[in-house]
Each structure stands twice: as structure tokens, then as C-alpha cells.
Amino acid sequence: MVKKYKTIVLASGTFDLLHLGHVRFLEEAKKAGGENAELVVIVARDSTVKKRKRKKPIMPEDQRRALVESLRVVDEAILGWEDFSIEKVIERIKPDIIAVGHDQDGIEKEVQNAIKEKKISLEIAKIGRFGKQELDSSSKIVRKIIESVNK
Amino acid sequence: MVKKYKTIVLASGTFDLLHLGHVRFLEEAKKAGGENAELVVIVARDSTVKKRKRKKPIMPEDQRRALVESLRVVDEAILGWEDFSIEKVIERIKPDIIAVGHDQDGIEKEVQNAIKEKKISLEIAKIGRFGKQELDSSSKIVRKIIESVNK
């Protein structure tokens, strides 16, 4: 077997209203790949978010992608596909590790199913939640903005 | 004169609700320092923002600072001082260039005064506004969030 130089770690998410919780998640994801990790991030398309969460993100997909790619920890950020499926993602990116956040149980199940069905060797790195910081989620940020206006 | 290895570029701002406009501003600021530029960013304290803009930022200062420092283009991000003054900043950071954004006329004037009074050699790099992108300012983002809730 030829040893690959890089360990490809794949993470995904919406990354709407980028905050420190996102960055810490991505940093932990990359750490899971060790010293030679390359972190590829799939940023969900507006249409996919709308389908899955029933609401559109605040920031448009191109800006969410570009902002994620401007983070030091990220090697490459790409937009997802309209007909998003974990199998397709695995096929195209060929990750060694898929990082799954504390609020991504759905994705974790899909990855587990894909591993079973396709008999691929792939590690799942479960990333914990960080010390509950103020405003570490996009919905908390939205709530705070609305509260500050209604005051 | 001993030639310094690095060209220190200083940029400053609130960087509330980090967006692509911020990143492009910082990228252009660093470019102004050429190949050996080191970009130091002063992130305004909550108290300073409150005093200057009469409203507190949405995101707390520690998180704004940490998020700015997680950008690839930024070498160091530090919080401002309670008794903020451009003279003090210049004294401590000793920048070669101060980058000034399209909406930072006030800071530009203060820098010009400091240059005159202290007779220091310091370049001001005026950074233009970028192709008007959707949601390239924190207040536009706040407006969009409020609109989306009121719908």
C-alpha cells in the first residue's frame, strides 16, 4: 500500500454567522488527523440548508464558503452539491477521517451507514462541545440581535 | 539604519459579526506591507465601541479578538486599551503602515495628527470598499436578521 502523505479530514456544516464555536470545531477536527492533516470543509448550499433545517441561512452560500476558507485552520472549503449525499461526498473527497460535531448526529448516522454499505475504511472523529461560551451558536447570536433591537 | 525584516502593518476595527468585508479589508491591509508584511490587528474593546458608536457590539470582545486571530491573513490580534488613543497604539506597536478602511475617516485624521505632532515616519494605507457585496457590513447583517424574523 502506498502511504498517503496527507491525512484528509473532512468536516461539514452551514457556518452561518461564523463564530468561535465553528473555529474550535474545525481546529479539533484537524487535530484528529495528526500532524499531516489536511482539512477539507464542505459548506452546505443554501438549498440544502433550506431542505434540511426548513430555513435559509442568513449569509449566502458563497460568502459562507469564502469566510470558512479564510480561516488559518482550513485548507480547502467547497460548496456542497445540490443533491447532497454522504456517499457522494466520500467518493469525491476520499477522506481518511470524517469529523462530526456535537449537533451532527444525523450526519454521523449517514456516515456509519455508508461505511457499512460500501465497506470503506474511514474513521469518524466525534468532536465534543466546547466550554459553553456565550454566543457559541448562530441561533444564540440571532436571539441576542433580536433582543437588543426590542429593548 | 538597521533594516527591519518585517513590515508591520496595523489595522483596527470592531469586527462584530465577522464577514467577508472584514477579511478583504485585512487582506488588502497586509498587501500594503509587501511580501514581508506582518499584520497586527487591534480589536476594539466593548467599552471603546460603546463610547464611540454609542452601542455595544453583539459579540463580546474576547470572541471578536479570537475570531480575528483565527484568520489566515492575521499574524496577531490584540484587544485595544480602555483609554484608547492612536498615539499610544503607535508607541506600543511601532507600525510601519497603518491601514485605514473606507469607513474609518476618524481614525485617519487621528493618525495624521499623531504623525504631525510626534514627527514620526509612518505610512497611511487607505483601503477602498470592495465590490458592494450583499451583507458586507455588520449593520446590514443585523437588518437582514430582523427582517427575516418579522416576516
Interface residues (C-beta under 8 A of the other chain):
Chain A: L17 L18 H19 L20 V23 I58 M59 P60 Q63 A66 L67 S70 L71 R72 V73 Q133 E134 L135 I141 V142 K144 I145 I146 S148 V149
Chain B: L17 L18 H19 L20 V23 I58 M59 P60 Q63 A66 L67 S70 L71 R72 V73 Q133 E134 L135 I141 V142 K144 I145 I146 S148 V149
